[in-house]
Amino acid sequence: MGRSFDDIRKLASLATDTVPLCLAGDLLEQLGQLERQLADAQPATNLEGVSPKRAIAERIVELQEAMREATVDFHLRAMPSREWTAFYLDQPERTEGEPAKDWEARYFPWRAELVARTCVDPEMTVEQVVELADLLHFHAWAILAGRAYMLNMGEVDVPNSEAASVLSQDSETT
């Protein structure tokens, strides 16, 4: 005998995702500069001196910690299917010959609303998402908006991780 609808309903839930984003974009430049300095640094010239490479590496570690502290987890939850379908069908399409600037002016608000509807922690209004997007560098915005889109469009299925399968088989034999 198959499962009852009540059994199925208990199993059903909307897909979720967590998107960690470092919001301190100014630290990226500092990190890049330090990594270039590290690549060009010479080793210590004597046993008593502090290696320039080590000093730069320590500054990189400090900067990475500052970046971790400036990282925020955005918790996303997919929209219910009928809500997503209606929202998706309202997605602006670029018309033939439409200048990119005009199309972007119509498309960006749709993406901002997508993020606002999908991000459950922190909760944000569309206006707050627009403000956040203007504070982020493009890559961070693209990740957040892209993950919100893919979460709603994506497939929820049992993943098959070959790496995990191999490790779990190895652990059974030891």
JOFENDA-V707817 format. One record per residue. D_LAST is the distance of its C-alpha to the last C-alpha in whole Angstrom. Layout:
d_last: {D_LAST & D_LAST}
This chain:
d_last: {39 & 38 & 38 & 41 & 42 & 41 & 38 & 38 & 40 & 37 & 34 & 37 & 37 & 38 & 36 & 35 & 34 & 34 & 36 & 36 & 39 & 40 & 44 & 45 & 46 & 48 & 45 & 44 & 47 & 46 & 43 & 44 & 47 & 44 & 42 & 45 & 46 & 42 & 42 & 46 & 46 & 46 & 44 & 45 & 48 & 48 & 45 & 47 & 47 & 45 & 44 & 45 & 42 & 40 & 43 & 43 & 39 & 39 & 42 & 40 & 37 & 40 & 41 & 38 & 37 & 41 & 40 & 37 & 40 & 42 & 39 & 40 & 37 & 39 & 38 & 39 & 39 & 41 & 44 & 44 & 45 & 49 & 49 & 47 & 49 & 53 & 52 & 50 & 53 & 55 & 54 & 56 & 56 & 58 & 61 & 63 & 64 & 63 & 63 & 59 & 61 & 62 & 59 & 57 & 59 & 59 & 55 & 54 & 55 & 53 & 50 & 51 & 51 & 48 & 46 & 48 & 48 & 44 & 43 & 43 & 42 & 44 & 47 & 49 & 53 & 53 & 56 & 53 & 51 & 54 & 54 & 50 & 50 & 53 & 51 & 48 & 48 & 48 & 44 & 43 & 46 & 44 & 41 & 42 & 44 & 42 & 39 & 41 & 43 & 39 & 38 & 41 & 41 & 37 & 35 & 33 & 30 & 27 & 25 & 23 & 20 & 19 & 17 & 16 & 15 & 13 & 11 & 10 & 9 & 7 & 5 & 6 & 4 & 0}
